[in-house]
Amino acid sequence: MTDSPRDPILRVVPQPSDINSNGHIFGGWVLSQMDIAGGIVGARIAQGPTATVAIEAMEFIAPILLRDLISVYAHLERRGRTSMGIRIEVIATRGRDQREVKVTEGLFTFVALDADHRPRPLPPV
C-alpha cells in the first residue's frame, strides 16, 4: 500500500512551545513531524518496522508560523532491496483565506528492519 502525494499522512498545529526566538517553528520540530510521517509510509511498505538512515536534499523554503495548520505528505519515490526513499513535503495552511504555503521538503531514506534490528529485504510488490 502506498499513499498518493496529495493524501496527508499527518495534520498538526504547532504549539507555542514549538516556537524559536524568531517567532517561527523550530526546524527540529518540523523534521520530527516529517520523520514520523515518513516512518508511517515506510512501515506500510515494509510491512513492519523501519529506521531512518538518511535525509537527502532537505530544503526549508518558508517559515512555519504559530496557528498554521501543517499537513505532511509522503510518498514512495524509490525502492531498493532493503531501503526506500520517501519524498516528504510539508504544506502550511494559514490565514483567513486558508492560503497553502509549501514550507519544506526532503527525501528520507528508510530501511526495513528484522527482529534483531538488522536490515531485511522489503516484501515483494
C-alpha positions as CSV (number, residue, x, y, z in Angstrom):
1,M,0.0,0.0,0.0
2,T,1.4,3.4,-0.9
3,D,0.0,6.9,-0.4
4,S,-0.5,9.4,-3.2
5,P,1.4,12.7,-2.8
6,R,-1.8,14.5,-2.0
7,D,-3.1,12.3,0.8
8,P,-1.9,13.9,4.1
9,I,-0.1,11.4,6.4
10,L,-0.2,13.9,9.3
11,R,-2.0,17.1,10.2
12,V,-0.9,19.0,13.2
13,V,-1.0,22.5,14.7
14,P,2.3,23.7,16.2
15,Q,2.1,24.8,19.8
16,P,3.7,27.9,21.4
17,S,6.4,25.7,22.9
18,D,7.5,24.8,19.3
19,I,8.5,28.4,18.5
20,N,12.0,29.7,18.3
21,S,13.2,33.2,19.2
22,N,12.4,34.5,15.7
23,G,8.7,33.6,16.1
24,H,9.0,30.7,13.7
25,I,8.6,27.0,14.4
26,F,11.9,25.1,15.3
27,G,13.4,23.3,12.4
28,G,13.9,20.2,14.6
29,W,10.2,20.1,15.3
30,V,9.4,20.1,11.6
31,L,12.0,17.4,10.9
32,S,10.4,15.2,13.6
33,Q,7.0,15.5,12.1
34,M,8.4,14.6,8.7
35,D,10.2,11.6,10.2
36,I,7.0,10.4,11.8
37,A,5.1,10.7,8.5
38,G,7.9,9.0,6.5
39,G,8.0,6.2,9.1
40,I,4.3,5.6,8.8
41,V,4.6,5.3,5.0
42,G,7.8,3.2,5.3
43,A,6.3,0.8,7.8
44,R,3.3,0.3,5.5
45,I,5.6,-0.5,2.5
46,A,8.0,-2.7,4.6
47,Q,5.1,-4.4,6.4
48,G,7.0,-3.9,9.6
49,P,9.4,-1.7,11.5
50,T,11.8,0.7,9.7
51,A,14.6,3.1,10.7
52,T,15.6,6.4,9.2
53,V,19.1,6.1,7.8
54,A,19.5,9.3,5.8
55,I,17.9,12.7,4.9
56,E,18.8,13.9,1.4
57,A,18.1,17.2,-0.3
58,M,16.4,18.8,2.7
59,E,15.3,22.3,2.0
60,F,13.5,24.9,4.2
61,I,11.5,27.1,1.8
62,A,9.4,29.3,4.1
63,P,8.9,29.5,7.9
64,I,6.0,27.8,9.8
65,L,4.1,30.3,11.9
66,L,2.1,29.8,15.1
67,R,-1.5,28.9,14.2
68,D,-0.6,27.4,10.8
69,L,-2.2,24.0,10.2
70,I,0.6,21.7,9.0
71,S,-0.1,18.9,6.5
72,V,2.7,16.4,5.9
73,Y,2.6,14.5,2.7
74,A,4.8,11.5,1.9
75,H,5.1,9.0,-0.9
76,L,7.5,6.4,-2.1
77,E,9.9,7.8,-4.6
78,R,12.4,4.9,-4.9
79,R,12.6,1.4,-3.7
80,G,15.7,-0.8,-3.2
81,R,16.3,-4.2,-1.8
82,T,16.1,-3.2,1.9
83,S,15.6,0.5,1.7
84,M,13.2,3.0,0.3
85,G,13.3,6.7,-0.5
86,I,10.2,8.6,0.8
87,R,9.6,12.1,-0.5
88,I,8.1,14.2,2.2
89,E,6.5,17.6,1.7
90,V,5.1,20.0,4.3
91,I,2.4,22.5,3.5
92,A,1.2,25.2,5.9
93,T,-2.4,26.4,5.6
94,R,-2.6,29.9,7.1
95,G,-4.7,32.9,7.5
96,R,-8.4,33.6,7.0
97,D,-8.0,32.8,3.3
98,Q,-6.6,29.4,4.1
99,R,-3.7,30.0,1.8
100,E,-1.4,27.0,1.3
101,V,2.3,27.6,1.5
102,K,4.9,24.9,0.8
103,V,7.4,25.3,3.7
104,T,9.8,22.4,3.3
105,E,10.5,19.1,1.6
106,G,13.1,16.4,1.6
107,L,13.9,12.9,0.6
108,F,14.2,10.5,3.6
109,T,15.7,7.0,3.3
110,F,14.3,4.3,5.5
111,V,15.5,0.7,5.8
112,A,13.3,-2.3,6.7
113,L,14.3,-4.0,10.0
114,D,14.1,-7.6,11.1
115,A,13.5,-8.8,14.7
116,D,17.2,-8.2,15.5
117,H,17.0,-4.6,14.2
118,R,19.1,-5.5,11.2
119,P,18.2,-4.6,7.6
120,R,15.9,-7.1,5.9
121,P,14.6,-7.3,2.3
122,L,11.4,-5.4,1.5
123,P,8.4,-7.6,0.7
124,P,7.6,-8.1,-3.0
125,V,5.5,-5.5,-4.7
